[in-house]
Amino acid sequence: MTTVVVYTMKGCPFCTEFKDLLKENKIKFVDRDIDKYSEEYDLFIKATENEYIPALMIIKDGGEKRKSFLYAPERDYNELTEALDIVKKHLIK
């Protein structure tokens, strides 16, 4: 099972656009507002050394094995379509 977590912020047009892209592609995701989940997002920032949004955490749960992948704008992708491609690749595997 793969879970897509998207870190967003109210009022962020890029966040809204990315969530719309996910919905258009019928990709289920968990929306994590960085103000509400600030401690969790602080850990994300520490791990990626990047605080830009929308940011992604993809969790692959293979029973006994669970693996997380962290993706941040301007570090792992520059365009929202590139972020969408990252998500799709994880869902295919």
KASULCOR-V395745 format. One record per run of one state. SS is the DSSP state (2 for helix, 1 for strand, 0 for the rest). FROM is the first residue (numbers start at 0). LEN is the number of residues. If there is no record, write none. Layout:
BEGIN
ss=SS from=FROM len=LEN
ss=SS from=FROM len=LEN
END
This chain:
BEGIN
ss=0 from=0 len=1
ss=1 from=1 len=7
ss=0 from=8 len=4
ss=2 from=12 len=12
ss=0 from=24 len=5
ss=1 from=29 len=4
ss=0 from=33 len=4
ss=2 from=37 len=11
ss=0 from=48 len=6
ss=1 from=54 len=8
ss=0 from=62 len=2
ss=1 from=64 len=7
ss=0 from=71 len=1
ss=1 from=72 len=1
ss=0 from=73 len=3
ss=1 from=76 len=1
ss=0 from=77 len=2
ss=2 from=79 len=13
ss=0 from=92 len=1
END
